[in-house]
Amino acid sequence: MRTVQFNDITLRDGEQAPGVNFFPEEKLEIARQLVKLNIPIIEAGFAVASESDWQGVNLIARELGGAGGPVICSMCRAHRKDIDAAFEALKPAARPRIQVVLATSDLHLEHKLKMTREQALATIAETVAYARTLVEQVEFAAEDATRSDVAFLHHCLRVAAENGASVLELPDTTGYAVPEGYAALVRGVIDEVVAGQPITVSTHCHDDLGLGTANTLAGIMAGAGQAECTINGIGERAGNTAFEEVIMALKTRPGHFGVDADINTPELVPTSKLVAKLSKIAVAYNKAIVGFNAFRHESGIHQHGMLCNAETYQIIKPELVGAEPFRLELGKLSGKHALAQRIASLGFDLTDAQFDTVYHHFKDLAAKKKLILDEDVANLVKHLLG
């Protein structure tokens, strides 16, 4: 089965979420947790952006970038100053990577960079070649790739590859792509640019249309050998592709995707909780894989199925992602099976007639409360049965 490498960009693109500021020691704490997940590539920051960011990249490179550790990466704009800052910060790492970013869409070139296509090509050639004189691993990211002219995008990527880039990243910078289109973009680059060379194509998707995970999976199926994601999907605007969603889709549907990755998935929930705490961005209760409700069931029909066989309503075992065992919550939609199970778990042994009495009053109580707690059930049984 083909494998895919993950580049975790929580500490760089994830930190670009409004209001998020990871201090160097917090970056190191998250990076240590990423190592527990067995993430092979960690984008530790944007070294030139600030002294704090430089310190964060350098600290991770020193503490975790030794032989046998992950690749440690820093993002750079296509400027020598950026590349020099990244190189210095990454020096302690055994396997440093410099990522050079330049937009390739006419929209960005004209309005943001004030640069012609010819100037862009020359800048890519000069900066990628320079980065390659400093480190073995250079990644080129064609910002706004999904809104770029395809022929010109291919030209930019060829120039990057010719000058030493071994990873070509295709950012869907604004979350504009759809799965079919993104897959076609990846296939086109593999066929027309990579053309059998030892070069990796990487996905990098945003979630502005809620398609970040779908686009990333489409890119992987189309042949991308690397995927860039963040924990909990944090990032600019609506965020980036959520790592936990992509890896569990690959693990849950191996026959469909035919791709795997050596990730220690029981560390997903602990990692999610750490990032939520340090970013101060709460995880939505209904968030896939790591949300509070991901393995909780309240409907009576679903609860009956779960008591018979958990696979009736659950495609992932909670322990595979480090979550607590599934829980049957009691509410107005709950049925007799879940209530009987909860009463028994609380140590009460009721006759059928006693249970019917409790169930009747339970439904009345559940209609008046948002959620029924164990103490509510215990008090109800004690009150009705003395």
C-alpha positions in Angstrom: 0.0 0.0 0.0 1.3 3.5 -0.9 2.2 5.7 2.0 1.8 9.5 2.4 3.9 11.8 4.5 2.3 14.4 6.7 3.7 17.9 7.3 2.0 19.3 10.3 1.7 23.1 9.9 -0.1 23.9 13.2 2.8 25.9 14.5 3.0 28.1 11.4 -0.3 28.3 9.4 -2.3 27.2 12.4 -0.8 30.1 14.4 -2.1 32.5 11.8 -5.6 32.0 13.1 -6.7 35.3 14.5 -5.9 35.7 18.2 -3.5 32.7 18.4 0.1 33.3 19.6 2.2 30.3 20.5 5.2 31.3 22.7 8.4 29.3 22.0 7.9 27.0 25.0 4.3 26.4 23.9 5.5 25.5 20.4 7.9 23.0 21.9 5.2 21.5 24.0 3.0 21.0 20.9 5.9 19.7 18.9 6.7 17.1 21.5 3.1 15.9 21.3 3.4 15.8 17.5 6.4 13.5 17.9 4.3 11.2 20.0 1.8 11.2 17.1 4.8 10.1 14.9 4.4 13.2 12.6 7.4 12.9 10.2 7.6 16.7 9.2 7.0 19.6 11.5 6.7 23.1 10.1 7.9 24.9 13.2 7.2 28.5 12.2 8.1 31.5 10.0 11.6 32.3 11.4 12.0 35.8 10.0 8.6 37.0 11.2 9.7 37.8 14.7 12.3 37.1 17.4 9.8 34.8 19.1 9.1 32.9 16.0 12.8 32.4 15.3 13.3 31.2 18.9 10.4 28.8 18.5 11.9 27.2 15.3 15.4 27.1 16.8 14.1 25.5 20.1 12.3 22.8 18.3 15.2 22.2 16.0 17.5 21.8 19.0 15.2 19.7 21.2 13.5 17.5 18.7 15.5 17.7 15.4 18.2 15.2 16.2 19.1 12.1 14.2 16.0 9.9 14.0 13.7 12.8 14.8 11.3 14.5 12.4 12.2 16.9 9.6 12.0 20.4 11.0 10.9 23.1 8.5 10.6 26.9 8.4 8.6 28.8 5.9 10.2 31.7 4.0 9.0 34.2 1.5 11.1 34.3 -1.7 13.7 36.6 -0.2 17.3 35.8 0.9 16.7 37.6 4.2 13.9 35.1 5.0 16.0 32.1 3.8 19.0 33.2 5.9 16.8 33.5 9.0 15.3 30.1 8.5 18.7 28.5 7.9 20.2 30.0 11.1 17.2 28.9 13.2 17.3 25.4 11.7 21.0 24.8 12.1 20.6 22.4 15.1 18.3 20.1 13.1 19.7 16.9 11.5 17.2 17.2 8.7 16.3 20.8 8.1 13.9 21.9 5.4 13.4 25.4 4.0 10.0 26.1 2.4 10.1 29.0 -0.2 6.8 30.6 -1.0 5.8 32.7 -3.9 2.4 33.4 -5.4 1.8 32.2 -8.9 -1.7 33.6 -9.7 -1.9 36.7 -11.9 -4.2 38.2 -9.2 -1.4 38.0 -6.6 1.4 38.9 -8.9 -0.3 42.0 -10.1 -2.0 43.3 -7.0 0.1 42.1 -4.1 3.6 41.5 -5.4 3.6 44.0 -8.3 5.6 41.5 -10.3 5.5 40.2 -13.9 5.4 36.5 -14.7 9.0 36.8 -15.9 10.1 38.3 -12.6 8.3 35.6 -10.7 10.1 32.9 -12.6 13.5 34.6 -12.0 12.7 35.0 -8.3 11.8 31.3 -8.0 15.0 30.2 -9.7 17.2 32.5 -7.6 15.7 31.8 -4.2 15.2 28.1 -4.5 18.7 27.7 -5.8 20.1 29.7 -2.9 18.1 27.7 -0.3 19.4 24.5 -1.9 23.0 25.7 -1.3 22.2 25.8 2.4 20.0 22.6 3.0 19.3 19.4 1.2 15.5 19.7 1.5 13.8 22.6 -0.2 10.1 22.8 -0.7 8.5 25.3 -3.1 5.0 26.5 -2.4 3.1 28.1 -5.3 0.8 30.3 -3.3 -2.8 30.5 -4.8 -2.0 27.6 -7.1 -5.7 26.7 -7.5 -6.4 30.1 -9.1 -3.2 30.2 -11.2 -3.0 29.7 -14.9 -2.2 26.0 -15.2 0.5 26.4 -17.9 2.2 29.1 -16.0 1.9 27.2 -12.7 3.6 24.2 -14.4 6.4 26.5 -15.6 7.0 27.9 -12.1 7.1 24.4 -10.6 9.5 23.2 -13.3 11.8 26.1 -12.5 11.6 25.3 -8.8 12.4 21.6 -9.5 15.3 22.4 -11.8 16.8 24.6 -9.1 16.7 22.0 -6.4 13.2 21.8 -4.9 12.3 18.2 -4.0 8.8 19.0 -2.8 6.3 21.0 -4.8 3.4 22.3 -2.8 0.0 23.2 -4.3 -1.8 25.5 -1.9 -5.5 26.1 -2.2 -4.8 29.4 -0.4 -8.4 30.6 -0.3 -10.2 27.3 -0.1 -11.6 27.9 -3.6 -11.0 24.4 -5.0 -13.4 21.5 -5.3 -12.2 17.8 -5.0 -12.4 16.9 -8.7 -10.6 20.1 -9.7 -7.9 19.7 -7.1 -7.3 16.1 -8.0 -6.9 17.1 -11.6 -4.4 19.8 -10.6 -2.3 17.3 -8.6 -2.4 14.7 -11.5 -1.4 17.3 -14.0 1.6 18.3 -12.0 2.6 14.7 -11.5 2.3 13.9 -15.2 3.6 17.2 -16.7 6.1 18.4 -14.2 7.3 15.6 -12.0 7.3 13.1 -14.9 9.0 10.3 -13.0 11.6 12.4 -11.1 12.1 11.8 -7.4 10.0 14.8 -6.5 7.0 14.9 -4.0 3.8 16.7 -4.7 2.2 18.1 -1.6 -1.4 19.2 -0.8 -2.2 22.3 1.2 -5.8 23.1 1.5 -8.0 25.6 3.4 -11.6 25.2 4.5 -13.4 28.3 3.3 -16.0 26.2 1.5 -15.8 23.4 4.0 -13.9 21.2 1.5 -10.5 21.2 3.1 -10.5 17.5 4.1 -12.3 16.4 0.8 -9.8 18.3 -1.3 -6.8 16.9 0.6 -8.1 13.3 0.3 -8.8 13.9 -3.4 -5.2 15.2 -3.8 -3.8 12.2 -2.0 -5.8 9.8 -4.2 -4.5 11.6 -7.3 -1.0 10.8 -6.2 0.2 13.5 -3.8 2.9 12.0 -1.5 2.7 14.7 1.2 -0.3 16.4 2.9 -0.1 19.6 5.0 -2.6 19.8 7.8 -3.2 21.4 11.2 -4.5 19.9 14.4 -8.2 20.7 14.9 -8.1 22.4 11.5 -7.0 25.8 13.0 -5.7 28.4 10.7 -6.4 31.6 8.7 -10.1 32.5 8.3 -12.1 29.2 8.3 -8.9 27.2 8.9 -6.8 24.5 7.3 -7.4 20.9 6.6 -7.9 19.0 9.9 -5.2 16.4 10.3 -7.3 14.1 12.5 -10.0 13.9 9.8 -7.6 13.0 7.0 -5.7 10.4 8.8 -8.8 8.7 10.2 -10.4 8.7 6.8 -7.3 6.9 5.4 -7.3 4.4 8.4 -11.1 3.8 8.3 -11.4 3.4 4.5 -8.1 1.7 3.4 -9.9 -0.2 0.6 -11.1 3.0 -0.9 -8.1 5.2 -0.5 -5.4 2.6 -0.8 -3.0 4.9 1.1 -1.6 4.7 4.7 0.6 6.6 7.1 2.5 5.5 10.2 0.7 7.6 12.7 0.1 6.8 16.4 -3.6 7.7 16.2 -4.4 7.1 20.0 -2.5 10.4 20.5 -5.0 12.4 18.4 -7.4 13.4 21.2 -4.6 14.3 23.6 -3.0 16.4 20.9 -6.3 18.1 20.0 -6.9 19.0 23.7 -3.4 20.5 24.0 -3.7 22.6 20.9 -7.2 23.8 22.0 -5.8 24.8 25.4 -2.8 26.7 24.1 -4.5 28.3 21.1 -7.6 29.1 23.2 -9.8 28.0 20.2 -12.4 25.5 21.6 -13.1 22.4 19.5 -16.8 22.3 18.4 -18.8 19.6 20.2 -19.7 18.0 16.9 -16.2 18.1 15.4 -15.3 14.9 13.6 -12.9 12.6 15.4 -12.0 14.8 18.4 -15.2 16.7 19.3 -16.9 16.1 22.7 -19.9 14.5 21.0 -18.0 12.4 18.5 -18.7 9.2 20.5 -21.8 10.1 22.4 -25.3 8.8 21.5 -28.7 10.1 22.7 -31.4 8.9 20.3 -33.2 5.8 21.5 -32.9 4.1 18.2 -29.2 4.6 18.1 -28.7 3.7 21.7 -30.5 0.3 21.2 -28.2 -0.4 18.2 -25.1 0.6 20.2 -26.1 -1.8 23.0 -26.5 -4.6 20.5 -23.4 -3.9 18.4 -21.4 -0.7 18.5 -20.7 -1.0 14.7 -24.4 -0.2 14.0 -23.8 3.5 14.6 -20.0 3.9 15.0 -17.4 3.5 12.4 -14.4 4.3 14.6 -13.5 2.7 17.9 -12.9 5.6 20.4 -9.7 4.0 21.7 -8.2 4.2 18.2 -8.1 8.0 18.6 -7.5 8.2 22.3 -11.1 9.1 23.2 -13.1 7.7 26.1 -15.4 4.7 25.4 -18.7 5.6 23.8 -21.4 6.9 26.1 -25.1 6.7 25.9 -26.5 10.1 27.0 -30.0 10.3 28.5 -32.4 12.9 27.1 -36.0 13.2 25.8 -35.2 11.1 22.8 -33.7 8.2 24.8 -35.5 4.9 25.0 -35.9 2.1 27.5 -32.7 0.2 26.6 -30.4 3.1 27.5 -32.3 3.9 30.7 -32.3 0.3 31.8 -28.6 0.1 31.2 -27.9 3.3 33.1 -30.1 2.2 36.1 -28.2 -1.2 36.2 -24.9 0.6 36.1 -25.9 2.7 39.1 -26.5 -0.5 41.1 -30.3 -0.7 41.1 -32.2 -3.9 40.4 -35.8 -3.2 39.4 -38.7 -5.4 38.5 -40.4 -4.8 35.2 -43.3 -3.0 36.9 -40.9 -0.8 38.8 -38.9 0.0 35.7 -42.1 1.0 33.8 -43.0 3.4 36.6 -39.5 5.0 36.6 -39.5 5.2 32.8 -42.8 7.1 32.7 -41.5 9.7 35.1 -38.1 9.8 33.4 -39.8 10.9 30.1 -41.5 13.7 31.9 -38.3 14.8 33.5 -36.3 14.5 30.2 -38.8 16.9 28.5 -37.9 19.6 31.0 -34.1 19.2 31.2 -31.4 19.5 28.5 -29.4 16.6 29.8 -30.2 13.9 32.4 -27.3 13.2 34.7 -26.6 10.0 36.7 -27.7 11.8 39.9 -31.0 12.6 38.3 -31.6 9.0 37.5 -30.5 7.8 41.0 -32.7 10.4 42.7 -35.7 9.5 40.5 -35.4 5.8 41.4 -35.0 6.5 45.1 -37.9 8.9 45.1 -40.3 6.6 43.3 -39.3 3.4 45.0 -38.4 4.6 48.4 
